[in-house]
Amino acid sequence: MPRRVARPVPDRRRLGRWLAAGLVLWLAGWAGAAASAPARPNIVLLLADDWGFSDVGAFGGEIRTPHLDGLASQGMRFANFHVSASCSPTRSMLLTGVDNHLNGVGNMRETIPRSHVGKPGYLSVLDRNVVTVASLLRDGGYRTYVAGKWHVGKEAHNLPPARGFDRSLVMGDSGSDNWETGKRYLDLTDKVYWFEDGHEAVMPETFYSSQFYVDKTIAYLRADAGSAKPFFAYVAFQANHIPVQAPREFIEKYKGRYQAGWTALRQARRDKAAALGLIPKDVAMVTMASTPDWAALSPADQAYQARRMEVYAAMAEAMDFHVGRLIAHLKASGQYDNTVFLFLSDNGAEASDPYATPLGAWWLDREYSRAVDRLGDPGAYSVIGPGWASAAASPLSTYKFYAGEGGIRVPLIVAGVPGTAPGAIHHSLAHVNDIAPTLLDLARLPRPGGSYQGSPVLAMTGSSLLPVLQGQAQRVHAADEAIGYELSGNQALFQGDLKLVRNTAPVGDARWHLFDIRRDPGETRDLQAELPAQFKSMQAGYAAYAQANGVLDMPAGYDPLHQVLVNALINVYVPRYRPVALALLALLGLTMTALLVQRRRRRRL
């Protein structure tokens, strides 16, 4: 029989030493790799309100915006970036990356027709079927803060803590006064709704909105200065939403600057934007039918209108000044070099004038002054109207609420992304739904699947801007990708450099038009006769978009100004005066009953 060979008994101590040494080497390698990997960046999202395409100096404007211009010189300007034409639809897409007709904000509460209220996609607030980028960033290890205008829902499940923000101070509505925290800008709500960390906020009686929002953001950053987590800070300014108001020291800088009028300013901005390379040289512009003839105004009217634009410019510069304070804090705290900044506006310039309606003028004249020597001050109210709005949108056509480029093309600046060529300009189409995927890519986090915390959610539809920012792609969206748009019956479809668009009266003619918005951003040359196949196919593309996204047809005779009045009556005046009305009806009923009883008694006699 063969002899059994004894197997060597393993030396447990030696084996333990080998395992320990291997573990140390693995941990050292992991730590080295972690140390060599760049830290995830901080993210600052700056949202302006109602800024036109050329309001920023780096986009052709004369307004002093040195801090935004500084970000532009370090990063990339997107010259063909699109949002919705009003506040809350844009904000809903900015936070979710999902089309506003699917995320619940198919229209604003203030302008939605009554037949659409409560229909799928038309809640006027965020639906439960979406998750915000703030929630995903917080889940992924970020500190998250928001200060400013919220306007995507005041329900408990829609306030910032439930939508991903660790700390928050927000104004819940479409706007408010910039000097007095309790003062409404129009009679559209019963009061100004302020929330801090999900509860009704105790506010100071006076403030200046741009300063206050930056103060809050800096306070949040300081409170968590010892945290190792990166941060996401969303600063949503009220500037330059009506009422247009600004500190006097900024207003005086622009004294006499706008005496030549809005047509001259529109031309000057167009020329500068072309010189900067944002638009083609010698690009054509339309003169909007709503733009008054400056020369036909009396000297007193010219002085009044010029003062309005002085205040508007001052409000924008004041916002930029406070952006500079935030930048200075980040530099002083050593966080600036690892921070990515994004700046955009929620829609184009506002042309509406509430004084143009009898009810609006009656209410405003009770609450505010419109004296020329007080414009911009506390207690005073100003707007820029369609003339200056056309200059703010230069060289584009239309403005806020409409689907022309002036309503939906706004400045976008992205700075601080490694690999971005300083001062670069990008010309292909980009969209507000692209922001959320970009932020997730910056944070190295995946997009949500079909569910979030056990509930189904809609997928983000945008494309990340990072490949373009880092020079790895020429376009944000493929040339054959169709992107649809609709708000209050104003409709568009983008495909490559082409745009199919239809605007309602009184600004539009309610008919389809086709433009090459890269070569003709002013929408002056209709191409439907030259490109009949594309004109037809893009109409079919828009119909497919509308059906897939649940876009509802507007009721016959819809007028946005009339609808604002109707909604104010139903949402504000009826609840406000219901007790009085019921008391009067009860009194009337008692009186009629008494009269009937008295009449019967007389008949018996």
C-alpha positions in Angstrom: 0.0 0.0 0.0 1.3 3.4 -0.8 2.4 5.5 2.1 0.3 8.5 3.0 2.2 11.8 2.7 1.4 14.1 5.6 0.1 17.5 4.3 1.8 20.5 5.8 -0.3 22.3 8.4 -0.8 26.0 7.4 0.9 28.5 9.7 -2.2 30.5 10.9 0.0 33.4 12.1 1.8 33.8 8.8 -1.5 33.5 6.9 -3.0 36.2 9.2 0.0 38.5 8.5 -0.4 38.0 4.7 -4.1 38.8 4.9 -3.5 41.9 7.0 -0.7 43.1 4.6 -3.0 42.5 1.7 -5.8 44.4 3.4 -3.5 47.3 4.2 -2.3 47.5 0.5 -5.9 47.4 -0.8 -7.0 50.1 1.6 -3.9 52.2 0.7 -4.7 51.8 -3.0 -8.4 52.7 -2.4 -7.4 55.7 -0.4 -4.9 56.8 -3.0 -7.4 56.5 -5.8 -10.0 58.4 -3.7 -7.4 61.1 -3.0 -6.5 61.4 -6.6 -10.1 61.6 -7.8 -11.4 65.1 -7.9 -13.9 66.1 -5.3 -17.4 66.5 -6.4 -18.1 70.1 -7.1 -20.3 72.5 -5.2 -23.2 73.8 -7.4 -24.7 77.2 -7.4 -27.8 77.7 -9.5 -28.7 81.4 -10.0 -32.2 82.0 -11.4 -33.2 85.5 -12.5 -36.8 86.5 -13.1 -38.0 88.0 -16.4 -34.6 88.9 -17.8 -34.4 89.4 -21.6 -31.8 87.8 -23.8 -29.5 90.8 -23.9 -29.9 92.2 -20.4 -26.6 90.7 -19.3 -23.5 92.7 -20.4 -21.9 89.5 -21.7 -24.9 89.0 -23.9 -24.9 92.5 -25.4 -26.5 94.7 -22.8 -25.4 98.0 -21.4 -26.4 97.2 -17.9 -23.4 96.7 -15.5 -23.3 93.0 -14.6 -19.6 92.6 -13.8 -19.9 89.4 -11.7 -22.1 87.6 -14.3 -19.8 88.8 -17.0 -16.9 87.4 -15.0 -18.5 84.0 -14.9 -19.1 84.2 -18.6 -15.4 85.0 -19.3 -14.4 81.9 -17.3 -17.1 79.6 -18.6 -19.5 79.1 -21.5 -22.4 81.2 -22.8 -25.2 79.3 -24.4 -26.6 81.5 -27.1 -29.5 79.2 -28.1 -31.0 78.2 -24.7 -34.7 77.9 -24.2 -37.2 77.9 -21.3 -40.9 78.3 -21.0 -42.4 81.7 -21.5 -43.6 82.1 -17.9 -42.4 81.5 -14.3 -43.7 78.3 -12.8 -43.6 76.1 -15.9 -39.9 76.9 -16.3 -39.2 76.3 -12.6 -41.0 73.0 -12.7 -38.8 71.8 -15.6 -35.6 73.2 -14.0 -36.2 71.2 -10.9 -37.4 67.9 -12.5 -36.1 67.7 -16.1 -39.6 66.6 -17.1 -41.9 68.5 -19.5 -44.2 70.8 -17.6 -47.3 69.2 -19.1 -46.3 66.0 -17.5 -44.9 67.3 -14.2 -48.2 69.1 -13.3 -47.5 72.7 -14.4 -49.1 72.8 -17.8 -50.0 76.4 -17.0 -49.7 78.9 -14.2 -52.4 79.2 -11.6 -52.8 82.9 -12.6 -53.4 82.3 -16.3 -54.9 78.8 -16.6 -58.4 78.6 -18.2 -61.1 77.3 -15.9 -61.8 74.4 -18.1 -58.2 73.1 -17.6 -58.1 73.4 -13.8 -57.3 70.1 -12.2 -57.0 68.1 -15.4 -54.0 65.7 -15.7 -50.9 67.9 -16.2 -52.7 71.1 -15.3 -52.5 71.1 -11.5 -50.5 74.4 -11.7 -48.2 72.8 -9.0 -45.7 69.9 -9.1 -47.4 66.5 -9.3 -46.3 63.6 -7.2 -45.1 61.7 -10.3 -41.7 63.6 -10.4 -38.6 63.7 -8.2 -36.6 66.9 -8.1 -32.9 67.1 -8.7 -32.5 68.5 -5.2 -33.9 65.3 -3.7 -31.5 63.2 -5.8 -28.5 65.4 -4.8 -29.5 65.2 -1.2 -29.8 61.5 -1.4 -26.4 61.4 -3.1 -24.6 63.2 -0.3 -25.1 66.9 -1.0 -26.2 69.6 1.4 -29.0 71.4 -0.3 -30.3 75.0 0.1 -32.8 77.2 -1.6 -33.6 80.9 -1.0 -36.0 83.0 -3.1 -39.1 82.6 -5.3 -40.5 79.1 -5.3 -43.8 79.1 -7.3 -44.2 75.3 -7.8 -46.6 74.6 -5.1 -47.5 75.5 -1.5 -48.8 72.2 -0.4 -46.9 70.3 2.3 -45.6 67.7 -0.2 -44.4 70.5 -2.5 -42.6 72.8 -0.1 -38.8 72.6 -0.3 -38.2 70.1 2.6 -40.4 67.6 0.8 -38.7 68.4 -2.5 -35.1 67.8 -1.4 -33.9 70.9 0.4 -32.2 70.7 3.8 -32.7 74.5 4.5 -35.0 76.9 2.7 -36.5 80.3 2.8 -39.0 80.8 0.0 -41.7 83.1 -1.3 -44.4 80.7 -2.5 -46.2 82.8 -5.1 -45.6 84.4 -8.5 -44.2 87.6 -7.0 -44.3 90.1 -4.2 -42.9 93.6 -3.3 -39.1 93.8 -3.1 -39.1 96.2 -0.2 -41.9 95.1 2.1 -42.3 91.4 2.9 -46.0 91.5 3.5 -47.0 93.5 0.4 -48.5 91.8 -2.6 -47.5 93.0 -6.1 -51.1 92.4 -7.5 -54.3 91.3 -5.9 -53.9 87.7 -6.9 -53.6 86.1 -3.4 -54.9 86.8 0.0 -51.4 87.5 1.3 -47.7 86.9 0.6 -46.8 83.3 1.5 -43.4 82.9 3.1 -42.0 79.6 4.2 -38.8 78.7 6.1 -37.9 75.0 6.3 -41.5 74.1 5.4 -43.2 76.3 8.0 -44.8 79.7 7.7 -41.8 82.1 8.1 -41.5 85.0 10.5 -40.2 87.7 8.2 -38.8 91.1 8.8 -41.2 93.9 7.8 -38.7 95.4 5.3 -35.8 94.0 3.3 -34.5 94.2 -0.2 -35.2 90.9 -1.9 -31.9 90.3 -3.8 -29.9 91.1 -0.7 -32.1 89.0 1.6 -31.9 85.9 -0.6 -28.1 86.1 -0.8 -27.8 86.8 3.0 -29.9 83.6 3.6 -27.7 81.5 1.3 -24.5 82.7 2.9 -26.0 82.1 6.4 -26.8 78.5 5.4 -23.3 78.0 4.1 -21.7 79.4 7.2 -23.8 77.3 9.5 -22.6 74.1 7.8 -19.0 75.3 7.2 -17.6 72.3 9.0 -19.4 69.7 6.8 -17.3 67.6 4.4 -20.3 67.3 2.0 -20.4 69.4 -1.2 -23.4 71.7 -1.4 -26.1 72.6 -3.9 -27.4 76.2 -3.5 -30.4 77.4 -5.5 -30.9 81.2 -5.4 -34.1 82.2 -7.1 -34.2 86.0 -7.3 -37.3 88.2 -7.8 -35.3 90.6 -10.0 -36.6 91.8 -12.4 -40.2 90.7 -11.9 -42.7 93.5 -11.4 -42.8 95.7 -9.4 -39.5 96.9 -10.8 -37.7 98.4 -7.7 -34.1 99.1 -6.8 -32.0 100.9 -4.3 -31.6 104.6 -5.1 -27.7 104.4 -5.3 -28.0 101.9 -8.2 -30.8 103.9 -10.0 -28.8 107.1 -10.1 -26.0 105.4 -12.0 -28.3 105.2 -15.0 -29.7 108.7 -14.9 -30.0 110.0 -18.5 -28.8 106.7 -20.0 -32.1 105.9 -21.9 -33.1 109.2 -23.4 -32.7 107.9 -26.9 -35.5 105.4 -26.4 -36.2 101.8 -26.8 -35.7 101.5 -30.6 -32.2 102.9 -30.4 -31.4 100.6 -27.4 -32.7 97.5 -29.3 -30.4 98.4 -32.2 -27.4 99.0 -30.0 -27.9 95.7 -28.2 -28.3 93.8 -31.4 -25.0 95.3 -32.7 -23.1 94.4 -29.5 -24.5 90.8 -29.4 -23.3 90.4 -32.9 -19.9 91.8 -32.1 -19.6 89.4 -29.2 -20.3 86.5 -31.6 -23.6 85.5 -29.9 -25.7 86.1 -33.1 -24.8 86.3 -36.8 -23.6 89.6 -38.0 -26.2 91.9 -39.6 -29.0 89.7 -38.2 -32.4 91.1 -39.1 -35.0 92.2 -36.5 -38.7 92.9 -36.6 -40.3 96.0 -35.1 -43.1 94.6 -33.0 -46.5 96.1 -33.5 -46.8 96.7 -29.8 -43.7 98.9 -29.7 -44.8 102.6 -29.5 -43.0 105.2 -31.6 -40.6 106.9 -29.2 -40.5 110.1 -31.2 -44.3 110.5 -31.0 -44.2 110.6 -27.2 -44.3 114.0 -25.4 -41.1 115.1 -23.6 -42.8 114.3 -20.2 -43.8 110.8 -21.4 -40.2 110.2 -22.7 -38.8 111.2 -19.3 -41.2 109.0 -17.5 -40.5 106.0 -19.7 -36.7 106.6 -19.5 -36.9 106.6 -15.7 -38.7 103.2 -15.8 -35.8 101.7 -17.7 -33.3 103.3 -15.4 -34.9 101.5 -12.5 -35.0 98.3 -14.4 -31.3 98.5 -15.2 -30.6 99.3 -11.5 -32.6 96.3 -10.3 -30.5 94.0 -12.6 -27.2 95.6 -11.4 -28.3 95.3 -7.8 -28.9 91.6 -8.3 -25.5 91.2 -9.9 -23.9 93.1 -7.0 -25.4 90.6 -4.5 -24.3 87.7 -6.7 -20.8 89.2 -6.3 -21.2 89.0 -2.5 -21.9 85.3 -2.7 -18.9 84.8 -5.0 -16.7 86.8 -2.5 -17.9 84.6 0.4 -17.0 81.4 -1.6 -13.6 82.8 -2.4 -12.9 83.8 1.2 -14.0 80.4 2.5 -11.9 78.5 0.0 -14.9 77.0 -1.8 -14.9 79.0 -5.0 -12.4 76.9 -7.0 -14.5 73.8 -6.6 -17.9 75.4 -7.4 -19.8 75.3 -10.6 -22.1 78.2 -11.4 -25.2 78.2 -13.6 -27.1 81.4 -14.4 -30.3 81.7 -16.4 -33.6 83.6 -16.5 -37.0 81.9 -16.1 -38.4 83.5 -19.2 -38.0 86.6 -21.4 -38.7 90.2 -20.5 -42.1 91.2 -19.2 -44.2 93.5 -21.4 -47.5 93.5 -19.5 -48.7 96.6 -17.7 -51.2 96.0 -14.9 -52.2 99.7 -15.1 -53.7 99.0 -18.5 -56.7 97.2 -16.9 -59.3 99.2 -14.9 -59.2 96.8 -11.9 -55.4 96.7 -11.9 -55.1 100.4 -12.0 -57.7 100.8 -9.3 -56.0 98.4 -6.9 -52.4 99.6 -7.7 -53.3 103.3 -7.2 -54.6 102.4 -3.7 -51.5 100.4 -2.8 -48.6 102.1 -4.6 -47.4 105.4 -6.1 -46.4 105.8 -9.7 -44.9 109.3 -9.4 -41.8 109.6 -11.6 -39.6 110.9 -8.8 -40.4 107.9 -6.6 -40.0 105.0 -9.1 -38.0 102.2 -7.7 -38.4 103.3 -4.1 -40.4 101.6 -1.3 -44.1 102.2 -1.9 -43.6 102.9 -5.6 -44.5 100.6 -8.6 -43.0 100.4 -12.0 -43.0 98.2 -15.1 -41.1 98.6 -18.4 -43.9 97.9 -20.8 -43.7 96.5 -24.4 -41.3 99.2 -25.7 -38.4 98.5 -23.3 -39.3 94.7 -23.3 -38.5 94.7 -27.0 -35.1 96.2 -26.2 -34.5 93.7 -23.4 -35.3 90.9 -25.8 -33.1 92.3 -28.6 -32.6 91.0 -31.3 -35.5 88.6 -30.7 -39.2 88.8 -31.4 -42.0 88.8 -28.8 -41.5 88.6 -25.0 -42.8 86.8 -21.9 -45.9 84.6 -22.4 -45.3 84.1 -26.1 -43.5 81.4 -28.1 -41.4 83.8 -30.1 -37.7 83.7 -29.3 -38.0 86.8 -27.1 -40.3 84.9 -24.8 -38.4 81.7 -24.5 -34.7 82.3 -25.4 -32.7 83.5 -22.4 -29.1 83.8 -21.4 -27.4 80.8 -19.9 -23.9 80.9 -18.4 -22.1 77.8 -17.0 -18.8 78.4 -15.3 -16.4 76.2 -13.2 -16.7 73.0 -15.2 -13.2 71.6 -15.8 -12.3 71.4 -19.5 -14.5 74.3 -20.5 -12.7 76.8 -22.8 -12.8 80.2 -21.1 -15.2 82.6 -22.8 -16.6 80.0 -25.1 -20.0 80.4 -26.8 -22.2 77.5 -27.8 -24.8 77.9 -30.6 -26.7 74.7 -30.8 -30.2 74.3 -29.2 -30.3 73.7 -25.5 -33.3 73.4 -23.2 -34.2 73.9 -19.6 -34.9 70.2 -19.2 -31.1 69.7 -19.8 -30.2 71.4 -16.5 -31.2 68.6 -14.1 -29.3 65.9 -16.0 -26.3 68.2 -16.1 -26.3 68.7 -12.4 -26.5 64.9 -11.8 -23.6 64.4 -14.1 -21.6 67.0 -12.3 -22.4 65.2 -9.0 -21.6 61.8 -10.6 -25.1 60.5 -9.7 -27.4 58.4 -11.9 -30.7 59.6 -13.3 -33.7 58.2 -11.5 -35.2 55.1 -12.9 -38.9 54.5 -13.0 -39.4 54.8 -9.3 -38.2 56.9 -6.3 -38.6 55.7 -2.7 -41.0 53.1 -3.8 -43.3 55.3 -5.9 -43.3 55.6 -9.7 -41.8 58.7 -11.2 -41.3 60.0 -14.7 -37.9 59.9 -16.4 -35.9 63.0 -17.2 -36.0 63.8 -20.9 -33.2 66.3 -21.2 -29.6 65.9 -22.3 -26.5 66.7 -20.2 -24.6 69.8 -21.2 -21.3 68.3 -20.0 -20.1 66.8 -23.3 -20.5 70.3 -25.0 -19.0 72.1 -22.0 -15.9 69.8 -22.1 -15.5 70.0 -25.8 -16.5 66.4 -26.5 -19.6 67.1 -28.6 -20.7 69.7 -31.1 -24.4 69.7 -30.3 -26.5 69.2 -27.1 -29.3 67.5 -29.1 -29.1 65.4 -32.2 -30.1 67.4 -35.4 -33.1 65.1 -35.9 -34.4 65.3 -32.3 -37.7 67.1 -31.9 -38.5 69.1 -28.8 -42.0 70.4 -28.4 -43.3 73.4 -26.5 -46.7 74.9 -25.5 -48.1 77.5 -23.1 -51.5 79.0 -23.3 -52.0 78.1 -26.9 -48.6 79.5 -28.0 -46.8 76.5 -29.6 -43.4 75.5 -31.1 -41.4 72.5 -32.2 -37.6 72.6 -32.4 -35.6 70.3 -34.6 -32.0 71.0 -35.3 -31.7 74.6 -36.2 -35.4 74.8 -37.4 -38.3 76.1 -35.3 -42.0 75.7 -36.1 -43.9 78.3 -34.2 -47.5 79.6 -33.8 -48.3 82.6 -31.5 -51.8 83.7 -30.5 -53.3 87.2 -30.8 -52.7 90.0 -30.2 -48.9 89.4 -30.7 -49.3 86.6 -33.3 -51.6 85.6 -36.1 -52.4 82.1 -34.8 -50.8 80.5 -37.9 -47.7 78.3 -38.2 -44.4 79.7 -39.4 -41.0 78.1 -39.9 -37.7 79.8 -39.1 -34.0 78.9 -39.0 -33.3 80.3 -35.5 -29.6 79.9 -35.6 -29.1 82.0 -38.7 -32.3 84.1 -38.2 -32.9 84.4 -34.4 -35.1 87.4 -35.0 -37.6 85.2 -36.8 -37.9 87.5 -39.8 -37.8 85.1 -42.7 -40.5 82.4 -42.9 -39.2 79.3 -44.7 -42.4 77.3 -45.1 -42.5 77.9 -48.9 -38.8 77.0 -49.3 -38.9 73.9 -47.0 -42.5 72.5 -47.6 -41.5 69.0 -46.5 -40.0 70.1 -43.2 -42.9 72.5 -42.6 -45.4 69.6 -43.0 -43.4 67.0 -41.1 -42.8 69.4 -38.2 -46.5 70.1 -37.9 -47.0 66.3 -37.5 -44.1 66.3 -35.0 -45.8 69.0 -32.9 -49.1 67.0 -33.0 -47.3 63.9 -31.8 -45.6 65.9 -29.0 -49.0 67.4 -27.9 -50.6 64.0 -27.8 -47.7 62.3 -25.9 -47.6 65.1 -23.3 -51.3 65.6 -22.8 -51.4 69.2 -24.1 -55.0 70.5 -24.0 -56.5 72.8 -26.6 -57.3 76.3 -25.4 -60.9 77.3 -25.1 -62.3 79.6 -27.8 -61.8 83.2 -27.1 -59.1 82.7 -24.5 -57.3 85.9 -23.6 -54.6 85.8 -20.9 -55.3 89.2 -19.4 -59.0 88.4 -19.1 -58.2 85.0 -17.6 -56.0 86.6 -14.9 -59.0 88.8 -13.9 -61.3 85.8 -13.9 -59.0 83.7 -11.8 -58.4 86.6 -9.4 -62.2 86.9 -8.9 -62.6 83.2 -8.3 -59.5 82.5 -6.3 -59.3 85.8 -4.3 -62.4 87.9 -4.4 -65.1 85.3 -4.0 -63.4 83.7 -0.9 -62.6 87.1 0.5 -66.1 88.5 0.2 -68.1 85.3 0.6 -68.9 86.0 4.3 -70.2 89.4 3.4 -72.1 88.1 0.4 -73.7 85.3 2.5 -74.6 87.8 5.2 -76.2 90.1 2.6 -78.1 87.2 1.1 -79.2 86.1 4.5 -80.3 89.7 5.3 -82.1 89.9 2.0 -83.8 86.6 2.7 -85.0 87.7 6.1 -86.2 91.0 4.7 -88.2 89.2 1.9 -89.6 86.8 4.4 -90.7 89.6 6.7 -92.3 91.4 3.8 -94.2 88.3 2.7 -95.4 87.7 6.3 -96.5 91.3 6.5 -98.4 91.1 3.1 -100.2 87.9 4.2 -101.3 89.6 7.4 -102.7 92.5 5.5 -104.7 90.2 3.2 -106.2 88.5 6.2 -107.3 91.8 7.6 
